[in-house]
Amino acid sequence: MKNYLDFEKPLAEIEGKAAELRALASQNAEMDVEAEAAGLDQKAADLLIELYKGLTPWRKCQIARHPDRPHCQDYIKSLFTEYTPLAGDRNFADDDAVMGGLARFDDQPVVVIGHEKGNDTKSRIKRNFGMARPEGYRKAIRLMDMADRFGLPVITLVDTPGAYPGRGAEERGQSEAIARSTEKCLQLRVPMISLIIGEGGSGGAVAFATANRLAMLEHSIYSVISPEGCASILWKDSEKMREAAEALKLTAQDLTELGVCDLIIDEPNGGAHRHAVDTIANVRTALAGMLDSLTKLSPDELLKQRRNKYLEIGSKGLGA
């Protein structure tokens, strides 16, 4: 069963009518509805193009959060071979919201780390909806330490509404763990590439995304706070999330202009949730190109390039 977003309701009606016609025809061999159903299919295809033309920031937020978008485990399964997960932070526990381990990308050994949201009720609860606790960030630090020690590129897949704000997480040092993870990103002497595949929310995303190259899927978002949270603070009204999404400049296109995003990876018309295979193929091509360019740099050059990238953000137009 397809999940339709609010702005896709007209599309749902047309595709529903086509499905009903074909269901009726399957029960009555004398009915010939294919021509009419094909006409509805074409109408739906044309409407899909229209709906995804000139998307507003809020609609992009909805697409980035779509439950059918490919998640971290889908990318790991499709892009990497010989994936061997690492569990636990050697201190408190394992965090199912963070996946990570050793793998091969096009036969090159790498370390891959990512947020996993889950794809049904049971797995979403297990994965805490992609919201990492301190032990998740400390697990990521363990993996980055290993990558640095053995000279392995680090690839991160970011998809989180933000770090988990629960009492237990705060008691175990959530903010310190996020800061240490961000610090570790800046200290790596190996190539680091971050891919925003859905949501990149607040410091919970920055802790995995302080990389040499930051790429974003076309309809992904990356922001300091959710539009709903921003609206609640600024206007005391979470229903003003559309205005907040506009003001936050959270789309891949906005962030490319601001110098935060280095590369936008195309999604087929209709979004990654409709075309997971093609989207993952586009990610593979982009990842291979970025990895190839970064592996040519020395450890000192990688370190300098990464630090300069983040020091320069926001400096455009400020003058000398």
N, C-alpha and C positions, 0 to 999 in steps of 0.2 A: 504493500500500500504506500502510495506516494504521500509525502508531507508537503503541503503547499503553504507558502508564506501569505500574510495578509494581502499584499499587493498582487498576489498571483491568483486570487479567487476567480476572476473572469476566465483564466486559463483552466482552472480546475473544472469549471462548468462545461467548457467545450470538450475537454478530454474525457470528462465523465459521460457526456452524451455519446461520444464515439464508442466508448467502452460498452455502454448500454446497448447500442445498436448491434454491436458484434456479439454481445451475450445473447440477445434475442435471436439473432441469425443462427447461432450455434444450436439453439433449441428447435429451430424450424428450418429444415433444409430448403424449403421453397422460397424463403425470404432472401432477396438479393439487396443487401444494404452496403456493399463494399464501396460503391461509387460515392454514396452520401457520407460514409465514414471517412473515406479518403479526403473528401472535401473539408470535413471537420478537422482532420489531421493537419491539412495545409493551413487552415485558419488558425489552428493552435500554434503552428510553427511560426507564422507571421506575427502573431500576438507576442510570442516569447521574445522575438527579436525586438519588438517595440518596447516591451516591459523592461528589458535589460539595456536599453539605450539611454544613456544619461542618468544612471542611477543616483539617487540622493545619498548622502552619507548615512542617513538612518537606514535606508534600504540595504546598503552595503553591510551595516551592522547585523541586520536580520539574516543576510546571506552567510556572513562569516560564522554565525551561530547555528546555522542549519544543522539539525541532527544527522542528516544523511551525508554531510561532507566527509571525505576520507580523513581519518584521524591518524595519530602517530603510528599506531600498530599497523595500519594499512600501508603507510609509506615504508616502514621498516620491512614488512613482508614483501613488498614489491620491488624496492630499490636495492636492498642489501642481501648479501648471502652470508652464511656462517655466523649469523647473529647469536652471540652468547651473552645473555643478560647478566648483570651484576646486581645483587640485592643488598639492601641495608646500608646504614651509615656507620656501622661499627660503634654505635653509641646507644641508640634507643630502639630503632625498629626499621622495617622497610616501609617505603611509601609507594603505594600502588598508583598514585597520581603521576609519578615520574618513572618513565621507562629509560633504560640505558644499558649499554654494554659494548663489547667488541664486535666488529662486523667487517665485511668487505664491501666496498663500492667499486664496481668494475674491476674486481680482483685486487684493489688497493686496500690495505688494512686501515681502518678508521675507528674512531669512537663515536657512537651516536647516542644522543640524549634527547628526550622529548617529554612533553606533557601528554597524557592520555586521558580523554574525557569519558570513554566508554560509549557503547552504542545501543544499550537497552537499559531498562530500569535497574536490573541487578548489577550490571557492570558499571553503570554511572555511580551508583552508591559505593561500590567497591573502589572505584577510581576517584571518589570525592569530586566528581564533575571537573576533573583536571586542575583542582586547586591544591597545590603542593603544601605540605607541612615542612617544618625545619629539617626533618630527616630526609626529605626529598632533595632539598638543596644540598645537604651534606653528602648525599649519595652522588649527586652531580659533581661536587668538588672532588670526591674520590676518583671518579672517572676522568675528570680533567687532569688531576695529578698523574694518573696512569698514562694518559695520552702524552703529557709533557715528558714524562720519564722515558717513554719508548719512541718518541718522535712521530706520533700518530695524529693526523688531522682530526679536528673535532667538528662534528656536524650536529646542530641542534634543531629540533622541530618544535616550534612554540605554538601552543594552542591552549590558552588559559584565561579565564576571566580575572585572574589575580591570585595571589597567594592566599591560603586559607586563614581567615581572621579569627578563628576560634580561640577560646581561652587556653586550652592545652597547648596549642601551637605557640601562643604568645609566651606562655610560661617556659617553654623549651627554647626560646630565643629565636622567634621567627625573623625579626628584623635583622638580627646579627647574622643569621644564616644566609639571608638574601644578600646582605652586604658582602659577606665572605665569598659568595658565589660570583658576584659581579667583580670583585677584586681579583678572583682567580682567572676570570675571563681576560682581564687586562694584563695578567702576568704571563699568559701562555706564550711559549716560543715556538708554537706550531700553528699551522693554518687553522682558523676557526670560521665557520660559515653558519649563519643562523637563517632559518626559513620560517616566516610567519605563515602558518597554513590555515589559521582561522582567526581566533582572537589573540591579541597580544595585550594583556591587561596589566598595567602598573608595574611595580618593582618585581612582581612575580614573573613577568616576562623579561624584563631587563636583565635579570640574573642569569638568563640563558642566551641573551641576544646581544651582548656587548662583544661583537665579533668583527673580524676583518671585513666581511661582506654580510650585509643584511638584505635578504631578498624577501619579497612579499607576494603572495598570490594576489591576483588582480582584485578580488573581492574580499580580501582579508583586512583587518583593522589593527591598529597599534596605538595605544593611548595611555595617558597617565591615570585615567579613571574612566569608568563606564559612563555613557551618556546619561543613564538614569541617575547614577550617583552624582554626577556633575550638576544635573538639573535640580536635584534635591538640595544641594548645597547653595547654588547660586540663586535659584528662584523659589526654593522651598516647595517645589512641585515636580515630582518625577515624570509627570506627563509632558513636560517640556523637553523630553529627550531628543526630539527632532532638532530643536534649536541648539541643544547642547552638542549633538553629533556634528552639526555644521561648524560650530565654534571650535571644537576640539582639533580639527584638522587631522583626523585619524585614518583617512583612507590611504591606500598605497600611493595614489597619485599626488595627494597633498604632501605626504612624507618624502616623496622623491624630490619635489620642489624645495623642501626644507633641508635636504641633504641627509636625512636620516636613513631613507631606503636607497639602496644601491641598484636594485634591479626589480622590476615588476614581471612576474611570471604569468603569462596569459592563461585564462580559464576559458574553455569553450562556451559558446552562447548558452545561457541557462545556468551557468555556475558549475563548480566542482561537484556539487551534490547530484547533478544529473549526468556528469561525464567524468567519473572518478578515474577510469583507465587513461583517458586522454590527458587529464590534468596531471596525473602522476608521471606520465611520459614527458610532459613539458618540464616538470620539476627535475626529472633525470637529466635532461639536456642542459638545463640551467646550472644544475649542481656540478656536472662534469666540467662545464666551461669555467666556473668560478674556482673549482679545485685545481684545475690545470694551471690557471694563472697564479694562484697563491703558492703552489708547490715550487715555483721557480724563485721565490723570495727566500732570503736567508732568515734565520731566527731573529737576528737583530732588526732586519727590515720589517718582518711581520709585526714585531712588538712595537716598533716606531709607527708604522702605518696605522695600527689599531688605535694606539693612544692619540695620535694626531686627528684621526677621524672623529673621535668623540670630543676632543678639545675644540675642534672647529665648528661643531654643530651650534647654530644660533649666532655665529659671529658675522654672518653675511649682512652687509648693510650697516654695520655698526661703526665703520670708519676705522682709522688708525688708533 
